Amino acid sequence: MIKVAFPTDDGETISRHLGQARYYVVAQISETGIALEQRPKPYHQVHEEGHHEHSGHGENGLGQKMLEPIADCQVLISGGMGQPAYQHAISTGLQVVLSSEKSITNALDAFQAGKLESDPRRIHSHR
């Protein structure tokens, strides 16, 4: 069995930025099929004025808190993430795949077929 996490706001589309997504969809892949579960996720939003609003975490440990809900997962498929979050995810042992695929279903199919490629250009640099 393997668990694959996707950051999302709507349960169907992969978020382009891990930190701003409100949820994870976790796909549990086993011999009997695939079970999907939606989990809440700490996140931050950037307002029009450029201010960050944080939910569910302090300034320190942002990446750690964001990844806590998927501590039981082996793979994280995202549309993009900041360099600190990427490094933290890798350090926890997650296989990180950064993809332009927008659909969770399509990305999951491609991942299972071994055809989902990671694009390191989707790592955002933070100031």
DSSP file (Angstrom, degrees, kcal/mol; ACC not computed):
  #  RESIDUE AA STRUCTURE BP1 BP2  ACC     N-H-->O    O-->H-N    N-H-->O    O-->H-N    TCO  KAPPA ALPHA  PHI   PSI    X-CA   Y-CA   Z-CA
    1    1 A M              0   0    0      0, 0.0     2,-0.3     0, 0.0    29,-0.2   0.000 360.0 360.0 360.0 143.5    0.0    0.0    0.0
    2    2 A I  E     -A   29   0A   0     27,-2.1    27,-3.2     2,-0.0     2,-0.5  -0.991 360.0-146.1-136.7 144.6    1.1    3.5   -0.8
    3    3 A K  E     -A   28   0A   0     -2,-0.3    71,-2.3    25,-0.2    72,-1.7  -0.956  12.4-168.0-115.6 129.9   -0.4    6.9    0.2
    4    4 A V  E     -Ab  27  75A   0     23,-2.5    23,-3.1    -2,-0.5     2,-0.4  -0.964   7.7-153.4-119.1 128.1   -0.1    9.9   -2.2
    5    5 A A  E     -Ab  26  76A   0     70,-2.9    72,-2.9    -2,-0.4    21,-0.2  -0.821   8.9-171.9-106.2 141.5   -1.0   13.4   -1.1
    6    6 A F  E     -A   25   0A   0     19,-2.1    19,-2.5    -2,-0.4     2,-0.3  -0.995  21.6-133.4-128.1 123.1   -2.2   16.3   -3.3
    7    7 A P  E     +A   24   0A   0      0, 0.0     8,-2.9     0, 0.0     2,-0.3  -0.599  43.0 158.2 -72.6 138.7   -2.6   19.9   -2.0
    8    8 A T  E     -A   23   0A   0     15,-2.3    15,-2.2    -2,-0.3    14,-0.4  -0.984  46.0-157.2-156.2 159.4   -6.0   21.2   -3.2
    9    9 A D  S    S+     0   0    0      4,-0.5    -1,-0.1    -2,-0.3     5,-0.1   0.582 100.9  28.9-109.2 -22.8   -8.7   23.8   -2.5
   10   10 A D  S    S-     0   0    0      3,-0.4     4,-0.1    13,-0.1    -2,-0.0   0.410 102.1-113.5-121.7   0.1  -11.5   22.0   -4.2
   11   11 A G  S    S+     0   0    0      2,-0.3     3,-0.1     1,-0.1    -3,-0.0   0.419 107.5  58.1  82.7  -3.5  -10.7   18.3   -3.9
   12   12 A E  S    S+     0   0    0      1,-0.2    92,-2.7    92,-0.1    93,-0.4   0.617  92.2  63.4-126.5 -29.0  -10.3   17.9   -7.7
   13   13 A T  B    S-E  103   0B   0     90,-0.2    -4,-0.5    91,-0.1    -3,-0.4  -0.849  77.3-123.0-109.8 137.3   -7.5   20.3   -8.8
   14   14 A I        -     0   0    0     88,-3.2    -6,-0.2    -2,-0.4    64,-0.1  -0.632  34.3-118.5 -76.8 128.6   -3.9   20.2   -7.7
   15   15 A S        -     0   0    0     -8,-2.9    64,-2.2    -2,-0.4    65,-0.4  -0.375   7.0-141.3 -67.6 144.0   -2.9   23.5   -6.1
   16   16 A R  S    S+     0   0    0      1,-0.2     2,-0.4    63,-0.2    -1,-0.1   0.622  93.3  41.3 -79.2 -13.6   -0.1   25.5   -7.8
   17   17 A H    >>  -     0   0    0      1,-0.1     3,-1.0    62,-0.1     4,-0.9  -0.927  68.6-155.8-140.0 113.0    1.3   26.5   -4.4
   18   18 A L  G >4 S+     0   0    0     62,-2.3     3,-0.9    -2,-0.4    -1,-0.1   0.883  93.6  55.2 -51.3 -46.1    1.5   24.0   -1.5
   19   19 A G  G 34 S+     0   0    0      1,-0.2    25,-2.6    24,-0.1    -1,-0.2   0.765 108.3  47.1 -64.6 -26.9    1.5   26.7    1.1
   20   20 A Q  G <4 S+     0   0    0     -3,-1.0    -1,-0.2    23,-0.2    -2,-0.2   0.566  86.3 105.7 -94.0  -9.0   -1.7   28.3    0.0
   21   21 A A    <<  -     0   0    0     -3,-0.9   -12,-0.2    -4,-0.9    23,-0.1  -0.452  57.1-153.6 -72.9 144.3   -3.8   25.2   -0.4
   22   22 A R        +     0   0    0    -14,-0.4    19,-2.1    -2,-0.1     2,-0.3   0.686  70.0  22.2 -90.3 -20.4   -6.4   24.6    2.3
   23   23 A Y  E     -AC   8  40A   0    -15,-2.2   -15,-2.3    17,-0.2     2,-0.4  -0.858  61.4-133.7-139.2 168.2   -6.6   20.8    2.1
   24   24 A Y  E     -AC   7  39A   0     15,-2.6    15,-3.0    -2,-0.3     2,-0.6  -0.979  11.8-150.8-118.2 141.8   -4.9   17.6    1.1
   25   25 A V  E     -AC   6  38A   0    -19,-2.5   -19,-2.1    -2,-0.4     2,-0.6  -0.977  18.6-159.7-102.2 125.6   -6.5   14.8   -0.9
   26   26 A V  E     -AC   5  37A   0     11,-3.4    11,-1.8    -2,-0.6     2,-0.6  -0.932   3.7-158.6-110.3 123.2   -4.8   11.6    0.1
   27   27 A A  E     -AC   4  36A   0    -23,-3.1   -23,-2.5    -2,-0.6     2,-0.8  -0.890   3.1-157.8-101.2 120.2   -5.1    8.6   -2.2
   28   28 A Q  E     -AC   3  35A   0      7,-3.2     7,-2.1    -2,-0.6     2,-0.6  -0.875  11.4-162.2 -98.7 111.4   -4.5    5.3   -0.5
   29   29 A I  E     +AC   2  34A   0    -27,-3.2   -27,-2.1    -2,-0.8     2,-0.2  -0.837  22.2 153.1-100.2 120.7   -3.5    2.9   -3.3
   30   30 A S  E >   - C   0  33A   0      3,-2.9     3,-1.3    -2,-0.6    -2,-0.0  -0.786  60.2 -89.9-134.6 179.3   -3.8   -0.8   -2.4
   31   31 A E  T 3  S+     0   0    0      1,-0.3     3,-0.1    -2,-0.2    -2,-0.0   0.772 125.1  52.9 -62.6 -25.9   -4.3   -4.1   -4.2
   32   32 A T  T 3  S-     0   0    0      1,-0.3     2,-0.3     0, 0.0    -1,-0.3   0.529 121.9 -88.0 -90.8  -5.9   -8.0   -3.7   -3.8
   33   33 A G  E <   -C   30   0A   0     -3,-1.3    -3,-2.9     2,-0.0     2,-0.4  -0.954  55.0 -45.2 139.5-158.1   -8.2   -0.2   -5.3
   34   34 A I  E     -C   29   0A   0     -2,-0.3     2,-0.5    -5,-0.2    -5,-0.2  -0.968  37.1-166.7-122.5 129.0   -7.9    3.4   -4.4
   35   35 A A  E     -C   28   0A   0     -7,-2.1    -7,-3.2    -2,-0.4     2,-0.4  -0.963  11.8-153.3-113.4 130.7   -9.5    5.2   -1.5
   36   36 A L  E     +C   27   0A   0     -2,-0.5     2,-0.3    -9,-0.2    -9,-0.2  -0.838  14.3 178.1-106.4 141.6   -9.6    9.0   -1.4
   37   37 A E  E     -C   26   0A   0    -11,-1.8   -11,-3.4    -2,-0.4     2,-0.5  -0.999  19.9-141.9-140.5 138.3   -9.7   11.1    1.7
   38   38 A Q  E     -C   25   0A   0     -2,-0.3   -13,-0.2   -13,-0.2    -2,-0.0  -0.886  21.1-173.5-102.9 132.8   -9.7   14.9    2.2
   39   39 A R  E     -C   24   0A   0    -15,-3.0   -15,-2.6    -2,-0.5     2,-0.1  -0.960  26.4-113.8-124.7 141.0   -7.7   16.3    5.1
   40   40 A P  E     -C   23   0A   0      0, 0.0   -17,-0.2     0, 0.0   -18,-0.1  -0.387  34.6-161.6 -67.7 153.3   -7.5   19.9    6.4
   41   41 A K        -     0   0    0    -19,-2.1    25,-0.1    -2,-0.1    26,-0.1  -1.000  23.1-112.4-139.5 136.2   -4.1   21.5    6.1
   42   42 A P        +     0   0    0      0, 0.0     2,-0.3     0, 0.0    14,-0.2  -0.431  51.1 168.8 -60.5 143.7   -2.5   24.5    7.7
   43   43 A Y  E     -F   55   0C   0     12,-0.8    12,-2.1   -23,-0.1     2,-0.4  -0.942  30.7-135.8-150.3 168.7   -2.0   27.2    5.0
   44   44 A H  E     -F   54   0C   0    -25,-2.6     2,-0.4    -2,-0.3    10,-0.2  -0.985  14.3-153.5-131.0 148.7   -1.2   30.8    4.4
   45   45 A Q  E     -F   53   0C   0      8,-2.1     8,-2.5    -2,-0.4     2,-0.6  -0.910   9.7-140.7-118.0 146.0   -2.8   33.3    2.1
   46   46 A V  E     -F   52   0C   0     -2,-0.4     6,-0.2     6,-0.2     2,-0.1  -0.937  22.0-149.3-105.4 120.7   -1.3   36.3    0.4
   47   47 A H    >   -     0   0    0      4,-2.6     3,-2.5    -2,-0.6     0, 0.0  -0.351  32.2 -97.7 -82.7 167.9   -3.7   39.3    0.4
   48   48 A E  T 3  S+     0   0    0      1,-0.3    -1,-0.1     2,-0.1    -2,-0.0   0.814 124.8  58.5 -55.1 -33.0   -3.8   41.9   -2.3
   49   49 A E  T 3  S-     0   0    0      2,-0.1    -1,-0.3     1,-0.1     3,-0.1   0.570 120.5-109.7 -75.8  -6.9   -1.6   44.2   -0.1
   50   50 A G  S <  S+     0   0    0     -3,-2.5     2,-0.2     1,-0.3    -2,-0.1   0.481  72.6 139.7  92.7   3.1    1.0   41.5   -0.1
   51   51 A H        -     0   0    0      1,-0.0    -4,-2.6    -5,-0.0     2,-0.4  -0.536  48.0-131.7 -79.7 147.9    0.5   40.6    3.6
   52   52 A H  E     -F   46   0C   0     -6,-0.2     2,-0.5    -2,-0.2    -6,-0.2  -0.833  13.3-159.8 -98.4 136.9    0.6   36.9    4.6
   53   53 A E  E     -F   45   0C   0     -8,-2.5    -8,-2.1    -2,-0.4     2,-0.4  -0.979  13.1-153.2-114.8 124.4   -2.1   35.5    6.8
   54   54 A H  E     -F   44   0C   0     -2,-0.5     2,-0.4   -10,-0.2   -10,-0.2  -0.768   8.5-166.4-103.4 142.9   -1.1   32.3    8.6
   55   55 A S  E     -F   43   0C   0    -12,-2.1   -12,-0.8    -2,-0.4     3,-0.1  -0.984  68.5  -3.4-128.8 121.9   -3.5   29.6    9.7
   56   56 A G  S    S+     0   0    0     -2,-0.4     2,-0.3   -14,-0.2    -1,-0.1   0.655 115.8  61.0  81.6  15.2   -2.6   26.8   12.1
   57   57 A H  S    S-     0   0    0    -14,-0.1     2,-0.1     9,-0.0    -1,-0.1  -0.989  71.2-118.0-163.1 160.9    1.1   27.5   12.6
   58   58 A G        -     0   0    0      2,-0.5     7,-0.1    -2,-0.3    -3,-0.1  -0.395  46.7 -93.9 -90.9 178.1    3.6   30.0   13.8
   59   59 A E  S >  S+     0   0    0     -2,-0.1     3,-0.8     2,-0.1     2,-0.3   0.904 112.5  63.9 -60.6 -42.1    6.3   31.6   11.7
   60   60 A N  T 3  S+     0   0    0      1,-0.2    -2,-0.5     2,-0.1     0, 0.0  -0.628 106.1  23.9 -83.6 142.1    8.8   29.0   12.7
   61   61 A G  T 3> S+     0   0    0     -2,-0.3     4,-2.9    -4,-0.1     5,-0.3   0.691  73.7 145.4  81.4  17.6    8.0   25.4   11.6
   62   62 A L  H <> S+     0   0    0     -3,-0.8     4,-2.3     1,-0.2     5,-0.2   0.942  75.8  41.9 -52.5 -54.4    5.8   26.5    8.7
   63   63 A G  H  > S+     0   0    0      1,-0.2     4,-1.5     2,-0.2    -1,-0.2   0.883 114.1  52.8 -62.3 -39.5    6.9   23.5    6.6
   64   64 A Q  H  > S+     0   0    0      1,-0.2     4,-0.9     2,-0.2     3,-0.3   0.938 111.9  44.0 -63.0 -48.2    6.8   21.1    9.5
   65   65 A K  H >< S+     0   0    0     -4,-2.9     3,-0.6     1,-0.2    -1,-0.2   0.886 110.9  55.6 -64.1 -39.0    3.2   22.0   10.4
   66   66 A M  H 3< S+     0   0    0     -4,-2.3    -1,-0.2    -5,-0.3    -2,-0.2   0.823 111.5  43.5 -64.3 -30.5    2.1   22.0    6.8
   67   67 A L  H >< S+     0   0    0     -4,-1.5     3,-1.6    -3,-0.3    -1,-0.2   0.575  88.1  90.4 -93.3  -9.9    3.3   18.4    6.3
   68   68 A E  G X< S+     0   0    0     -4,-0.9     3,-1.7    -3,-0.6     4,-0.2   0.881  81.2  57.8 -54.6 -42.3    2.0   17.0    9.6
   69   69 A P  G 3  S+     0   0    0      0, 0.0    -1,-0.3     0, 0.0     3,-0.2   0.694 112.0  42.4 -65.2 -14.7   -1.4   15.9    8.2
   70   70 A I  G X  S+     0   0    0     -3,-1.6     3,-2.1     1,-0.1    -2,-0.2   0.026  72.1 122.2-118.4  28.0    0.4   13.8    5.6
   71   71 A A  T <  S+     0   0    0     -3,-1.7    -1,-0.1     1,-0.3    -3,-0.1   0.734  75.9  55.3 -60.6 -22.0    3.0   12.2    7.9
   72   72 A D  T 3  S+     0   0    0     -3,-0.2    -1,-0.3    -4,-0.2     2,-0.2   0.385  92.3  96.6 -91.5   3.6    1.7    8.8    6.9
   73   73 A C    <   -     0   0    0     -3,-2.1   -69,-0.2     1,-0.1     3,-0.1  -0.585  54.5-162.6 -95.3 156.3    2.2    9.4    3.1
   74   74 A Q  S    S+     0   0    0    -71,-2.3    21,-2.6    -2,-0.2     2,-0.4   0.633  75.5  42.4-105.4 -22.5    5.1    8.4    1.0
   75   75 A V  E     -bd   4  95A   0    -72,-1.7   -70,-2.9    19,-0.2     2,-0.4  -0.973  56.7-165.4-133.0 141.5    4.5   10.7   -2.0
   76   76 A L  E     -bd   5  96A   0     19,-2.8    21,-2.9    -2,-0.4     2,-0.6  -0.988   7.3-169.5-125.4 119.4    3.5   14.4   -2.4
   77   77 A I  E     + d   0  97A   0    -72,-2.9     2,-0.3    -2,-0.4    21,-0.2  -0.948  20.1 161.9-111.7 118.7    2.4   15.6   -5.8
   78   78 A S  E     - d   0  98A   0     19,-2.4    21,-2.5    -2,-0.6   -62,-0.1  -0.904  49.0-129.5-135.0 159.0    2.0   19.4   -6.1
   79   79 A G  S    S-     0   0    0    -64,-2.2     2,-0.2     1,-0.3   -63,-0.2   0.634  88.5 -37.1 -79.7 -15.4    1.9   22.1   -8.7
   80   80 A G        -     0   0    0    -65,-0.4   -62,-2.3    17,-0.1    -1,-0.3  -0.870  56.9-171.0 167.0 162.4    4.6   24.0   -6.9
   81   81 A M  E     -g  123   0D   0     41,-1.4    43,-3.2    -2,-0.2     2,-0.1  -0.976  34.4 -86.3-164.4 162.8    6.1   24.9   -3.6
   82   82 A G  E  >  -g  124   0D   0     -2,-0.3     4,-2.5    41,-0.2    43,-0.2  -0.347  41.5-110.0 -73.1 157.9    8.7   27.1   -2.0
   83   83 A Q  H  > S+     0   0    0     41,-1.9     4,-2.7     1,-0.2     5,-0.2   0.898 116.7  51.7 -56.2 -45.6   12.3   26.0   -1.6
   84   84 A P  H  > S+     0   0    0      0, 0.0     4,-2.3     0, 0.0    -1,-0.2   0.925 112.1  45.9 -61.0 -42.9   12.1   25.7    2.2
   85   85 A A  H  > S+     0   0    0      2,-0.2     4,-2.7     1,-0.2    -2,-0.2   0.905 112.6  51.5 -65.1 -40.4    8.9   23.5    2.0
   86   86 A Y  H  X S+     0   0    0     -4,-2.5     4,-2.4     2,-0.2     5,-0.2   0.944 111.2  46.7 -60.5 -48.9   10.5   21.4   -0.7
   87   87 A Q  H  X S+     0   0    0     -4,-2.7     4,-2.3     1,-0.2    -1,-0.2   0.899 113.3  49.3 -61.8 -40.6   13.7   20.8    1.3
   88   88 A H  H  X S+     0   0    0     -4,-2.3     4,-1.3    -5,-0.2    -1,-0.2   0.923 110.2  50.3 -65.6 -43.5   11.6   20.0    4.4
   89   89 A A  H  <>S+     0   0    0     -4,-2.7     5,-1.9     1,-0.2     3,-0.4   0.924 112.3  47.1 -60.2 -44.9    9.5   17.5    2.5
   90   90 A I  H ><5S+     0   0    0     -4,-2.4     3,-1.6     1,-0.2    -1,-0.2   0.905 108.6  55.5 -62.8 -41.3   12.5   15.8    1.0
   91   91 A S  H 3<5S+     0   0    0     -4,-2.3    -1,-0.2     1,-0.3    -2,-0.2   0.751 102.8  56.0 -66.7 -23.1   14.2   15.6    4.5
   92   92 A T  T 3<5S-     0   0    0     -4,-1.3    -1,-0.3    -3,-0.4    -2,-0.2   0.506 123.8-103.7 -85.6  -3.3   11.1   13.8    5.9
   93   93 A G  T < 5S+     0   0    0     -3,-1.6    -3,-0.2    -4,-0.3     2,-0.2   0.475  70.9 147.0  97.3   2.4   11.5   11.1    3.3
   94   94 A L      < -     0   0    0     -5,-1.9     2,-0.7   -19,-0.1    -1,-0.3  -0.492  49.7-130.6 -71.1 139.5    8.6   12.2    1.0
   95   95 A Q  E     -d   75   0A   0    -21,-2.6   -19,-2.8    -2,-0.2     2,-0.5  -0.843  30.0-154.3 -82.9 119.0    9.0   11.6   -2.7
   96   96 A V  E     -d   76   0A   0     -2,-0.7     2,-0.5   -21,-0.2   -19,-0.2  -0.869  14.7-173.9-104.8 126.5    8.1   15.0   -4.1
   97   97 A V  E     -d   77   0A   0    -21,-2.9   -19,-2.4    -2,-0.5     2,-0.6  -0.980   7.4-161.8-119.1 120.8    6.7   15.3   -7.6
   98   98 A L  E     +d   78   0A   0     -2,-0.5    21,-2.8   -21,-0.2     2,-0.3  -0.911  24.1 173.6-104.7 115.6    6.1   18.8   -9.0
   99   99 A S        -     0   0    0    -21,-2.5    19,-0.1    -2,-0.6    -2,-0.0  -0.888  44.7-144.0-129.8 150.6    3.8   18.6  -12.0
  100  100 A S        +     0   0    0     -2,-0.3     2,-0.1     2,-0.0   -21,-0.1   0.530  69.3 116.4 -84.9  -7.9    1.9   20.9  -14.3
  101  101 A E        -     0   0    0      1,-0.2    -2,-0.2   -23,-0.1   -87,-0.1  -0.427  48.1-167.5 -62.2 131.2   -1.0   18.4  -14.3
  102  102 A K        +     0   0    0     -2,-0.1   -88,-3.2   -89,-0.1     2,-0.4   0.788  60.7  79.7 -92.9 -30.9   -4.0   20.1  -12.8
  103  103 A S  B  >  -E   13   0B   0    -90,-0.2     4,-2.5     1,-0.2   -90,-0.2  -0.666  63.4-153.0 -86.7 127.0   -6.4   17.2  -12.3
  104  104 A I  H  > S+     0   0    0    -92,-2.7     4,-2.6    -2,-0.4     5,-0.2   0.921  99.2  51.5 -59.5 -44.2   -5.8   15.0   -9.2
  105  105 A T  H  > S+     0   0    0    -93,-0.4     4,-2.3     1,-0.2    -1,-0.2   0.929 112.0  44.8 -60.2 -47.5   -7.4   12.0  -11.1
  106  106 A N  H  > S+     0   0    0      1,-0.2     4,-2.5     2,-0.2    -1,-0.2   0.899 114.0  49.6 -65.0 -40.8   -5.1   12.5  -14.2
  107  107 A A  H  X S+     0   0    0     -4,-2.5     4,-2.7     2,-0.2    -1,-0.2   0.897 110.6  50.2 -65.5 -39.6   -2.0   12.9  -12.0
  108  108 A L  H  X S+     0   0    0     -4,-2.6     4,-2.5     2,-0.2    -2,-0.2   0.915 111.0  48.8 -64.5 -43.0   -2.8    9.8  -10.0
  109  109 A D  H  X S+     0   0    0     -4,-2.3     4,-1.7     2,-0.2    -2,-0.2   0.931 113.7  46.3 -60.1 -46.6   -3.3    7.8  -13.2
  110  110 A A  H  <>S+     0   0    0     -4,-2.5     5,-3.1     2,-0.2     6,-0.7   0.886 111.8  51.8 -65.3 -39.2    0.0    9.0  -14.6
  111  111 A F  H ><5S+     0   0    0     -4,-2.7     3,-1.4     4,-0.2    -2,-0.2   0.935 109.7  48.7 -61.8 -47.0    1.8    8.4  -11.3
  112  112 A Q  H 3<5S+     0   0    0     -4,-2.5    -1,-0.2     1,-0.3    -2,-0.2   0.831 111.1  50.7 -63.1 -31.8    0.5    4.8  -11.2
  113  113 A A  T 3<5S-     0   0    0     -4,-1.7    -1,-0.3    -5,-0.2    -2,-0.2   0.487 115.2-117.6 -83.5  -3.3    1.6    4.3  -14.8
  114  114 A G  T < 5S+     0   0    0     -3,-1.4    -3,-0.2    -4,-0.4    -2,-0.1   0.737  87.0 110.8  74.6  22.6    5.1    5.6  -14.0
  115  115 A K      < +     0   0    0     -5,-3.1     2,-0.7    -6,-0.2    -4,-0.2   0.330  37.5 106.4-113.1   6.1    4.6    8.5  -16.4
  116  116 A L        -     0   0    0     -6,-0.7     2,-0.3    -5,-0.1   -17,-0.0  -0.792  54.1-162.6 -91.9 114.2    4.3   11.5  -14.1
  117  117 A E        -     0   0    0     -2,-0.7     2,-0.4   -20,-0.1    -2,-0.1  -0.714  13.6-127.0 -98.9 146.5    7.5   13.5  -14.3
  118  118 A S        -     0   0    0     -2,-0.3   -19,-0.2   -21,-0.1   -21,-0.1  -0.732  13.1-154.8 -92.9 139.6    8.7   16.1  -11.8
  119  119 A D    >   -     0   0    0    -21,-2.8     3,-2.2    -2,-0.4     4,-0.0  -0.913   3.7-164.4-115.7 102.7    9.7   19.6  -12.9
  120  120 A P  G >  S+     0   0    0      0, 0.0     3,-1.5     0, 0.0    -1,-0.1   0.656  83.3  76.9 -63.5 -14.1   12.1   21.3  -10.5
  121  121 A R  G 3  S+     0   0    0      1,-0.3    -3,-0.0   -23,-0.1    -2,-0.0   0.624  79.9  73.2 -68.4 -10.6   11.4   24.7  -12.1
  122  122 A R  G <   +     0   0    0     -3,-2.2   -41,-1.4   -24,-0.1     2,-0.6   0.340  69.6 106.0 -86.9   7.4    8.1   24.6  -10.1
  123  123 A I  E <   -g   81   0D   0     -3,-1.5     2,-0.3   -43,-0.2   -41,-0.2  -0.794  68.4-140.8 -85.0 123.5   10.1   25.3   -6.9
  124  124 A H  E     -g   82   0D   0    -43,-3.2   -41,-1.9    -2,-0.6     2,-0.5  -0.653   5.4-133.2 -86.3 138.7    9.3   28.9   -5.9
  125  125 A S        -     0   0    0     -2,-0.3     2,-0.4   -43,-0.2   -43,-0.1  -0.804  21.1-151.2 -88.7 132.1   12.1   31.1   -4.6
  126  126 A H              0   0    0     -2,-0.5     0, 0.0     1,-0.1     0, 0.0  -0.808 360.0 360.0-103.0 143.8   11.0   33.0   -1.5
  127  127 A R              0   0    0     -2,-0.4    -1,-0.1     0, 0.0    -2,-0.0   0.472 360.0 360.0 -79.1 360.0   12.5   36.3   -0.5
